[in-house]
Structure formats: C-alpha cells, structure tokens
C-alpha cells in the first residue's frame, strides 16, 4: 500500500477560527487607534503571531518597544483563547471529518502543519485529535510560512518524503511553503487567491473520495 503524508493547515482548513483571530486582532488594533478591517486581515493569513502584530503596527505607523509588543501579543492571545472556551465539533468546517476518516481507513498518515500555537487544544475540543499521527505547530518551528519548515518537519515525523506529501492550505503563504517543499499543494478556498496551488477546492464538500484515492495511488 502507498502510504502518503496528508498535511493539513488548521485555521481556515479544518476549523474556522480565523474569525476569532480577526476579532482579537481588531480589538487590539482599535485599542491602539488603528482601523483594522477584514481586508487588512487577509494579509495575516498563514502568518505568525509576531509578524501579524508587526503588520498591524505598520498599518497605524505605531512604534513600540519589545516589552510593549510582548504585552500586546499576550493580550491578543488571551482574547483569542476566550473565544475557544466553548468550542466543539460544530466548529469543524464541512466534510472535514469525512476526509479525515477516509484517509485513516485507507491507512494514510495524517499530520498538522500550522502556525497556530493553540493547535492541540483546538483538535481536542473538536474531537479529531485521534486522527493525527503528527502535529507541528507554532511552538515547534522557528520559521513561518512561506518557509516550508513546518511541512518538512511534519513529513519527517511520519517518515514520508516531501514528494509523497500532500498539503491542504487556505493561505498564499501556505501554498508557497508547500510548493517550496516540493509537495503537492491543494488550495482550499478562492482559486483566484490560491492560484499557485496545483489543485483547488472551494471547500471539502467539493473534494470527492475518488480524488483522495487518486492522490493515494
């Protein structure tokens, strides 16, 4: 049997916690006198927490010390975590459980490759942690996407080569990271935005089992 590594991003692919990140960043930005819109939020997709703060501060031309930045990063994360308290399976995006179950039934490796530092508790709360053979998140890597480190480490943890790895991503930076690692890149979302991906799906409801079988074989 062909054993491939199927590597999933978290926010925007498995769960829609992006809305909570937006609300938490917006609250902080407004506190700093910065107007932060959904359009601005697009530039934070797939980007680390530290880099996200830098982007927001640049929007408002706000100068800050390292101590202030660290304080704001903690504040933003606490605000974000407050939204996750009541999280459950209802937060999973459509057909995610079907795709994970299909891959597990076909004895494929499933891994997470995410910038999130809260990946494990989110997978636990949504009751899908048991599907994952490896988890690489923001606590495990030093380079953010589009650097391919997070995906390369995930493939290494399950003992699969990069060329036998498939990445599901909703961000431009994530697609670029997958391509840089010479992995198959699958964009989940707007094909116009994710045009660098090798394959595109609006969401998992349009991704059929037959396509997964083709990837496995």
C-alpha positions as CSV (number, residue, x, y, z in Angstrom):
1,X,0.0,0.0,0.0
2,X,1.2,3.5,-0.8
3,X,1.5,5.5,2.4
4,X,1.5,9.2,1.8
5,X,1.6,12.1,4.3
6,X,-1.6,14.3,4.2
7,X,-0.7,17.5,5.9
8,X,-3.4,20.0,7.0
9,X,-3.2,23.6,8.0
10,X,-5.6,24.3,10.9
11,X,-7.2,27.8,10.7
12,X,-9.4,28.1,7.6
13,X,-8.9,24.5,6.6
14,X,-10.0,22.3,9.5
15,X,-11.7,24.9,11.7
16,X,-12.8,28.5,11.1
17,X,-11.0,30.1,14.0
18,X,-9.9,32.8,11.6
19,X,-13.0,34.8,12.7
20,X,-11.8,34.7,16.3
21,X,-8.3,35.8,15.4
22,X,-9.8,38.7,13.5
23,X,-11.9,39.8,16.4
24,X,-9.0,39.6,18.8
25,X,-6.6,41.5,16.5
26,X,-9.3,44.1,15.7
27,X,-9.9,44.7,19.4
28,X,-6.2,45.3,20.0
29,X,-5.8,47.4,16.9
30,X,-8.7,49.6,17.9
31,X,-7.2,50.0,21.3
32,X,-4.1,51.3,19.6
33,X,-6.1,53.7,17.4
34,X,-5.7,51.6,14.3
35,X,-8.5,50.9,11.9
36,X,-8.4,47.1,11.2
37,X,-10.7,45.7,8.6
38,X,-11.5,42.2,7.1
39,X,-9.4,43.3,4.1
40,X,-6.4,44.0,6.3
41,X,-6.9,40.7,8.0
42,X,-6.3,38.8,4.7
43,X,-2.6,39.8,4.9
44,X,-2.4,37.9,8.2
45,X,-3.4,34.5,6.8
46,X,-0.8,31.9,7.4
47,X,1.5,34.4,9.2
48,X,3.0,34.1,12.7
49,X,1.6,36.0,15.6
50,X,4.7,38.2,15.9
51,X,4.7,39.1,12.2
52,X,0.9,39.7,12.4
53,X,1.4,42.3,15.1
54,X,4.2,44.0,13.1
55,X,1.8,44.3,10.1
56,X,-0.9,45.8,12.2
57,X,1.5,48.3,13.9
58,X,2.8,49.3,10.4
59,X,-0.8,49.9,9.3
60,X,-1.1,52.6,12.0
61,X,2.6,53.7,11.9
62,X,2.8,52.8,15.5
63,X,6.3,52.5,17.1
64,X,6.6,50.1,20.1
65,X,9.2,48.7,22.4
66,X,9.8,44.9,22.6
67,X,8.2,44.9,26.0
68,X,5.0,46.6,24.6
69,X,4.9,44.2,21.7
70,X,5.2,41.2,24.1
71,X,2.4,42.6,26.3
72,X,0.1,43.1,23.3
73,X,0.9,39.6,22.0
74,X,-0.1,38.1,25.3
75,X,-3.2,40.3,25.4
76,X,-4.3,39.2,21.9
77,X,-3.8,35.6,22.7
78,X,-5.8,35.7,25.9
79,X,-8.6,37.4,24.0
80,X,-8.5,34.8,21.3
81,X,-8.4,31.9,23.8
82,X,-11.5,33.3,25.5
83,X,-13.4,32.6,22.3
84,X,-12.2,29.0,22.2
85,X,-13.6,28.0,25.6
86,X,-17.0,26.9,24.2
87,X,-15.5,25.4,21.0
88,X,-16.7,21.9,20.0
89,X,-17.3,19.7,16.9
90,X,-19.7,22.3,15.4
91,X,-16.6,24.5,14.7
92,X,-15.3,21.9,12.2
93,X,-15.6,23.1,8.6
94,X,-18.0,21.0,6.4
95,X,-16.8,17.4,5.5
96,X,-13.5,17.6,7.4
97,X,-14.5,14.5,9.5
98,X,-15.3,12.6,6.3
99,X,-11.9,13.4,4.7
100,X,-10.0,12.5,7.8
101,X,-12.0,9.3,8.3
102,X,-11.4,8.3,4.6
103,X,-7.6,8.8,4.9
104,X,-7.5,6.9,8.2
105,X,-9.5,4.0,6.7
106,X,-7.0,3.9,3.9
107,X,-4.1,3.8,6.4
108,X,-2.6,7.1,5.3
109,X,-0.5,9.3,7.6
110,X,-2.3,12.5,8.7
111,X,-0.4,15.4,10.1
112,X,-1.0,19.0,11.1
113,X,1.2,21.8,9.9
114,X,0.0,25.1,11.4
115,X,1.4,28.4,12.6
116,X,-1.1,28.2,15.5
117,X,0.3,27.8,19.0
118,X,-3.1,26.5,20.2
119,X,-3.4,23.6,17.7
120,X,-3.6,20.7,20.2
121,X,-6.4,22.1,22.4
122,X,-8.4,23.0,19.3
123,X,-8.0,19.5,17.9
124,X,-9.0,18.1,21.3
125,X,-12.1,20.4,21.7
126,X,-13.3,19.4,18.2
127,X,-12.7,15.7,18.9
128,X,-10.4,15.0,16.0
129,X,-7.0,14.8,17.7
130,X,-7.1,10.9,17.4
131,X,-6.8,11.2,13.6
132,X,-3.4,12.9,13.7
133,X,-0.1,10.9,13.5
134,X,2.0,14.1,13.9
135,X,1.4,17.7,14.9
136,X,3.8,20.5,14.1
137,X,2.6,23.9,15.2
138,X,3.9,27.4,16.0
139,X,5.6,26.0,19.2
140,X,7.8,23.7,17.1
141,X,9.2,25.8,14.3
142,X,11.3,28.9,14.1
143,X,10.5,29.9,10.5
144,X,7.0,31.0,9.5
145,X,5.3,30.2,6.1
146,X,6.2,30.7,3.3
147,X,9.2,29.0,4.7
148,X,8.5,25.2,4.3
149,X,9.9,24.2,7.7
150,X,6.5,23.3,9.2
151,X,5.6,21.0,6.4
152,X,9.0,19.4,6.1
153,X,9.1,18.6,9.8
154,X,5.6,17.1,9.6
155,X,6.6,14.8,6.8
156,X,9.8,13.8,8.6
157,X,7.8,12.9,11.8
158,X,5.8,10.3,9.9
159,X,8.8,9.1,7.8
160,X,7.5,10.2,4.4
161,X,9.4,12.0,1.7
162,X,8.4,15.5,0.6
163,X,7.4,14.3,-2.9
164,X,5.0,11.8,-1.3
165,X,3.3,14.5,0.9
166,X,0.1,16.5,0.2
167,X,-0.7,19.8,1.8
168,X,-4.1,21.4,2.3
169,X,-3.9,25.1,2.7
170,X,-6.1,28.2,2.6
171,X,-3.3,30.9,2.5
172,X,-1.0,32.1,-0.2
173,X,2.0,31.8,2.2
174,X,1.0,28.2,3.0
175,X,0.7,27.2,-0.7
176,X,4.1,28.8,-1.4
177,X,5.6,26.8,1.5
178,X,4.2,23.5,0.2
179,X,5.5,24.3,-3.3
180,X,8.9,25.2,-1.9
181,X,9.0,21.8,-0.2
182,X,8.1,20.1,-3.5
183,X,4.9,18.7,-2.0
184,X,1.5,18.5,-3.8
185,X,-0.3,21.7,-2.9
186,X,-4.1,21.8,-2.6
187,X,-5.8,25.2,-2.1
188,X,-8.9,25.3,0.0
189,X,-10.8,28.5,-0.8
190,X,-10.8,31.1,-3.5
191,X,-8.9,29.8,-6.6
192,X,-8.1,33.3,-7.7
193,X,-6.3,34.0,-4.4
194,X,-4.7,30.5,-4.3
195,X,-3.7,30.3,-8.0
196,X,-0.3,29.0,-7.1
197,X,-1.8,25.7,-5.8
198,X,-1.7,22.6,-8.0
199,X,-5.3,21.8,-7.2
200,X,-8.2,23.9,-5.9
201,X,-11.4,23.2,-4.0
202,X,-13.8,25.7,-2.6
203,X,-14.1,23.5,0.5
204,X,-14.0,19.8,1.4
205,X,-17.6,19.3,0.2
206,X,-16.4,19.5,-3.4
207,X,-13.4,17.2,-2.7
208,X,-14.6,13.7,-3.6
209,X,-13.3,10.4,-2.3
210,X,-12.2,9.5,-5.8
211,X,-9.8,12.4,-5.8
212,X,-8.3,11.3,-2.5
213,X,-7.9,7.8,-3.9
214,X,-6.1,9.2,-6.9
215,X,-3.7,11.0,-4.6
216,X,-3.1,7.8,-2.6
217,X,-2.4,5.7,-5.7
